[in-house]
Structure formats: structure tokens, C-alpha cells
């Protein structure tokens, strides 16, 4: 028996996840990518619990329900899945290939708000000021 089987962690293909989501919804799908990644695209209906604050926020998910964890390609999802298993979660699945595999399979993602919408206004104003100054000095 593999270590992942003993710890109630396994992999799931995007095709199998698609079937589950179509039947039961995406309530148990957890996106652990950081907020800046979500600004570009989102998995429809998933929960967002970034890996950077995962341990503090995983209690949002019920331990007796299956969880489907994904990131961009699957590597960070493995870290999160083992953290959940160590905390006694019933069954945790790592989405094999992450959102990149989901897109390659032709499945839909939601467009995010965009990077500029999530950035604080002060940062955007500062960035635009730097660009304007750089353009001014480069022209001179």
C-alpha cells in the first residue's frame, strides 16, 4: 500500500473531476493558488484557500467530506493534500495537472478580475508614475 493510500490522499484526473462537478457541484473543489493567480482565471464555483494561508483557513472545509485540491499544475496541491490528511480529513484528491490540465482538456474556466483590479490604487498610481517618468527620461 502506498503512503498516499494510507493517508487517504489520491490523484484524480480532470475528466473524473469534471463528472463529479457536473453531478454534485464544485463545493468541495479547493483552489490553493494565490490571489494574484485567481486574478487571471478561476475554476468555476471552487473555494479559494491560498496555500500561503492554508493551515489557518482549512477549517472552512468539513473533515468528513471529500476534497479536490488543485493549483496551477499539481505540485502545490500535493503539499496541501498531505496537510489535510495529517489533520484527519476523510478523503483528499489532488487534481492531476491542476488548472493547466483542466484547460488542456477543453474545460471552461472563469475569467478573473484582472491584475489591475486586485492591486491597491496607490500601487497602480505609483506604477503609472514610474512608467511616465521612465518614458520621459528615455525620450530625453
Beta strands, then each sheet from edge to edge (+ up, - down):
strand 1: 9-12
strand 2: 29-31
strand 3: 41-42
strand 4: 47-48
strand 5: 67-70
strand 6: 92-95
strand 7: 110-111
sheet 1: 1+ 6+ 5+ 2+ 4+
sheet 2: 3+ 7-
end
